[in-house]
């Protein structure tokens, strides 16, 4: 499933994000924290790994490889500047 980045206003915040519940987020970290809370109800979220990359946390088929992203990939994916 392709996720399109939100519209980025001049202040660098992203809007129209998946599972944002109508909220805008000024930083990627704030948005990822929001998704982590929603992870309790089964929403996909991203866990920071010791090497600084992020693993997508969601249900997946047994034996399938985890999806790993760099911070820049998540910034680009969700439309954040920082």
C-alpha atoms as one frame of an Amber mdcrd trajectory, in Angstrom:
protein
   0.000   0.000   0.000   1.459   3.358  -1.008   1.185   6.155   1.526   1.288
   9.615   0.038   2.980  12.365   2.050   0.794  15.009   3.608   0.675  18.542
   2.328   3.550  20.384   3.993   2.724  23.952   5.020   5.481  26.565   5.161
   6.275  25.718   8.799   7.356  22.179   7.829   4.407  20.471   9.526   2.622
  17.695   7.691  -1.139  17.487   7.344  -3.546  14.856   6.067  -1.491  11.986
   7.468  -2.851   8.437   7.801  -4.447   7.822  11.218  -3.808  11.434  12.279
  -7.404  11.789  13.512  -7.629  15.306  12.085  -4.446  16.495  13.784  -1.406
  18.142  12.201   2.072  17.245  13.444   5.033  19.634  13.490   7.646  16.876
  13.550   8.114  13.305  12.440   8.852  12.331  16.040   5.497  13.701  17.236
   3.677  11.787  14.501   5.556   8.548  15.219   4.710   8.868  18.935   1.048
   9.273  17.973   1.182   6.133  15.807   2.871   4.197  18.602  -0.053   4.979
  20.926  -2.465   3.796  18.234  -0.423   0.598  17.945  -2.273  -0.576  21.053
  -5.380  -0.929  18.880  -3.599  -2.541  15.944  -2.563   0.488  13.872   0.794
   0.179  12.104   3.594   2.079  13.863   7.378   2.428  13.591   9.842   1.300
  16.250  13.265   2.935  16.337  16.026   0.352  16.211  19.412   0.722  17.982
  21.099   1.561  14.656  18.760   4.547  14.107  16.587   2.922  11.453  12.876
   2.244  11.999  11.021  -1.054  11.778   7.388  -1.041  10.724   5.385  -2.834
  13.425   2.280  -4.536  12.094   0.815  -7.963  11.573   2.654  -9.845   8.875
   2.731 -13.283   7.397   4.959 -15.809   9.180   8.391 -15.881   7.577   8.022
 -12.520   5.841  10.862 -10.038   6.240  10.348  -6.945   8.420  10.063  -3.599
   6.654  12.905  -1.282   7.668  13.144   2.454   6.890  15.752   5.147   7.389
  14.697   8.372   9.068  14.995  10.172   5.720  12.698   7.635   4.080  10.048
   8.293   6.746  10.505  12.069   6.450   9.937  11.772   2.702   7.095   9.264
   3.032   5.078  11.442   5.408   6.075  14.880   4.070   8.118  16.316   6.936
  11.048  18.722   6.442  13.188  17.925   9.503
